Amino acid sequence: MIQKSPKTDLKGFSLALLQAIGVHLLFLALFVASSWDWAPFESTMPPVRVTLVDMGPIVAEREAEAERQARLQAQREEEERALEQARQAAAERLEQERLAQEQAAKARAEERARAEAEAERQARIEAAQARERREAQRRQAAAEAEAEALAKERELAELRAQREAAQRAREEQERQLQALAERRLAQEQARRDQIEAERLRLANAQAQADARQATLREEYILTIQELIRRNWTRPPTTPAGMTCTVRVFQIPGGEIISAELVAPCNADQVTRGSIETAISRVSALPYRGYESVFAREIEFAFRYNGQ
């Protein structure tokens, strides 16, 4: 709804008042003009008095009302200004709080960024240090390998030089022997052939003896394993692929002094106990015929492959 200003109401009222006064004056002028040439007459009627209506109280009342409306309007405008100022102050406080929160969030984000950047820098430093350590280790290993290769090469060179020197000495000795005793060359050659043949015979005999000894020791171990296996009662929990190292202490004749299971051994406790029981059931290990491979302390693997 549109409200009119008190000044506008007062102006309208004044204009209406002037118009009313003008109308009354116009009627009065017409009346006087029309009666200007009338003959005077005596009237029994009392004289008519024309008076203007006193509009002062009405004007004062309306001015007071206009002033009251103006004060109310001014009061409303003051209240609206106060309310607007309060809204602006609240908006400013909210804006300040928002700015403070944004600044705090920005500060936290910057702190996190600095922390992440520092962590990344430290990680790069550590990675670089690790690369330097690996490179130093690689260089050291390469230097050691090179030094070892050089040492081996020097050793091989020395061996070649010694062989060459020995070869030259032998050649020189042979030339001297050929010059001094050419007639004994055939005999010496025959003697050397006989010595070489004897050496080869002895070497072959030793190789055969070593082979027989190795075969005998393998047979000895297999015999001991089979003897223990015959006295072994396998628990149902024994897994296929079980392998335990058995260490036995004996005296000449094959009598067992003590026995134990040592690493490696992947058997459970029940299977370990069953193997130890099987060993204790063996009164003596094989001895006759195996005297050359007998040892007071002997180790061997006791296996179960699932069969």
C-alpha positions, 0 to 999 in steps of 0.5 A: 500500500502506498502511503502519502507524505504528511506534506502532501496531505497538508498541501491538498487540504490548503488547496481545498480550503482556498477553493471553498473560500473562493466559491463563497466569495464568488457567490457573494459577488454575484449576489451583490451584482444582481442586487445593485439596482434593487429598490430598497425595501423594508423587510420584517425579516431579521437581517441575514449575516453571512459569516465565513466558517472558522476553519482554524481548528480543523486546519490545526487538527489536520496539521497535528495529524500530519505532524503525528503521521510525519513523526510516525513515518520518521520513527518507522524510517528510523526503525528501518534504518536501525534494522538495516544497520543491524542486518548490515552489522550481522552480515559484516560479522558473518562475513568477518567470521567467514573470512576468518574461517577461510584464512584459518582453512588457508593457513591449515592448507598451507601448513599441510602443503608445507608439511607435505613438501617437507616430507617429499623433500625428505623422501627425495633426500633419503632416496638420493642417499639410498641411491648414493649408498647403492652406487657406492656399494656397486662401485666397491663391489666392482672394485673388489671384483676387478681387484680379485680378477687382477689378482687371479690374472697375476696368479695365472700369469705367474703360474704360466711363467713358472710352467714356461720356465720349467718347460724351458729348464726341461728342454734345456736339460733334455738338450744337455742330456741329448748332447751328453748321452745320446746313446742312453736316450732310448733307455731313458725313454723306456724308463720314463715310459715304464714310470708313467705306466706305473704311475697310471697304474697306481692312479687307476688303482687308487681311483678304484680304491676310492670308488670302492671306499665311496661305494662301501660308505654309501652302502654302510649309510644305506644299511644303517638307514634301512636298519632304523627304518625296519625298527620305525613305527611311522605315526599317521601325522608324518608328512610325505617329504619328511627329512631329519638329520640323525647324528649317532655316536658309536664305538668300534663294533657298532655299539651305539653310545648316543643318538640325536636328531639335528637340523635340518629336520621338518618332522613334528614332535611325535615323528621325532620321538618315533625316530628316536625310539627306532634308533634305541631299538637298534642294538648295534650298527653294522661293523664287520666288513665296514671297518674301513669306513667306520667313524665314531660320529656319523651323520645321515639323512632319514627320509620319508617320501610318502611310500 
